[in-house]
Amino acid sequence: QLQLVESGGGLVQPGGSLRLSCAASGFTLDYYAIGWFRQAPGKEREGVSCISSSGGSTNYADSVKGRFTISRDNAKNTVYLQMNSLKPEDTAVYYCAADFLRSSCTGDGYWGQGTQVTVSS
């Protein structure tokens, strides 16, 4: 079956770091742009970051630019989101999505179930 599984979430103090992983099974990520999205309680889902299929192009929401880094290791069939200098407002469920487009994260593709990130002292 086609699956995307997010991992690496948890509870972290403000200013701390987490690395999220998005691992694919049943298919390879080579041909997909991968997006990270998040949704906080009572809020709309928002795009956080996007990486093209080759890894040659990345995009970040202004709210995370300079703090988060998206990367991919196609050999491991995994995409990562390194989150540094975390703030309470980063608290959300984080989702990854494999987009049918190679260079854009439109949300049209395969989605994981999400991993909870909580930033609190």
C-alpha positions in Angstrom: 0.0 0.0 0.0 1.0 3.6 -0.5 2.0 5.2 2.8 3.6 8.3 4.1 4.5 8.2 7.8 5.6 11.3 9.8 7.7 10.9 12.9 9.8 12.9 15.2 7.2 15.1 16.8 7.0 15.5 20.5 7.2 18.0 23.3 10.0 20.5 23.2 10.8 23.7 25.1 10.8 27.1 23.4 14.1 27.6 21.6 14.6 23.9 21.2 14.8 21.8 18.1 13.1 18.8 16.5 13.7 17.0 13.3 10.6 15.6 11.6 10.8 12.7 9.2 8.5 11.8 6.4 9.1 8.2 5.2 7.4 6.7 2.2 6.6 3.0 1.7 5.0 1.4 -1.3 6.4 4.0 -3.6 9.4 6.2 -4.0 9.6 9.9 -3.5 11.9 10.5 -6.4 9.2 12.0 -8.7 7.4 14.1 -6.1 7.7 17.4 -4.6 7.2 17.1 -0.8 5.4 19.6 1.3 5.2 20.0 5.0 1.9 21.5 6.3 0.7 22.1 9.8 -2.6 22.7 11.5 -3.1 24.1 14.9 -6.4 23.7 16.9 -9.0 26.2 15.6 -6.7 27.2 12.7 -6.7 26.5 9.0 -4.0 24.2 7.6 -1.1 26.2 6.3 1.9 25.3 4.2 5.2 25.3 6.0 7.8 24.3 3.5 8.2 22.6 0.1 11.0 20.8 -1.6 11.1 19.8 -5.3 11.7 16.3 -6.4 15.4 16.8 -7.0 15.9 18.9 -3.9 17.0 21.8 -6.0 14.3 24.2 -5.0 12.9 24.9 -1.5 10.2 27.3 -0.2 9.3 28.3 3.3 6.5 30.2 4.9 7.7 33.6 6.2 6.9 32.5 9.7 9.5 29.7 9.7 12.1 31.1 7.3 15.5 31.0 8.8 14.4 28.6 11.5 13.3 25.5 9.6 15.1 23.6 6.9 13.6 21.1 4.6 15.8 18.4 3.0 15.4 15.0 1.3 17.3 11.8 1.0 15.8 10.0 -2.0 18.1 7.0 -1.3 16.4 6.6 2.0 13.0 7.5 0.6 12.7 10.1 3.3 12.1 13.9 3.6 13.1 15.8 6.7 12.1 19.0 8.4 14.7 20.4 10.8 13.0 22.8 13.1 15.2 25.1 15.2 14.4 28.0 17.6 11.0 26.6 18.1 8.2 28.9 19.3 5.0 28.1 21.1 3.1 29.3 17.9 4.8 26.4 16.1 2.6 24.0 18.0 0.5 22.0 15.6 0.0 18.7 13.9 2.5 18.5 11.1 1.8 16.6 7.9 3.8 15.7 4.9 2.4 15.4 1.4 3.9 13.9 -1.7 2.7 16.1 -4.5 2.0 14.9 -8.0 3.9 17.9 -9.3 7.6 17.7 -9.1 8.3 21.3 -8.2 5.2 22.5 -6.5 3.4 21.6 -3.3 -0.3 21.9 -4.2 -1.7 19.3 -1.8 -2.7 17.1 -4.6 -1.1 13.8 -3.8 -0.5 11.5 -1.0 -0.8 12.6 2.7 0.5 11.2 5.9 -1.5 11.0 9.2 0.5 13.7 10.9 2.8 14.0 13.9 2.1 16.3 16.9 4.6 19.0 17.7 4.1 20.8 21.0 6.3 23.7 22.0 5.8 24.6 25.6 7.8 25.2 28.8 
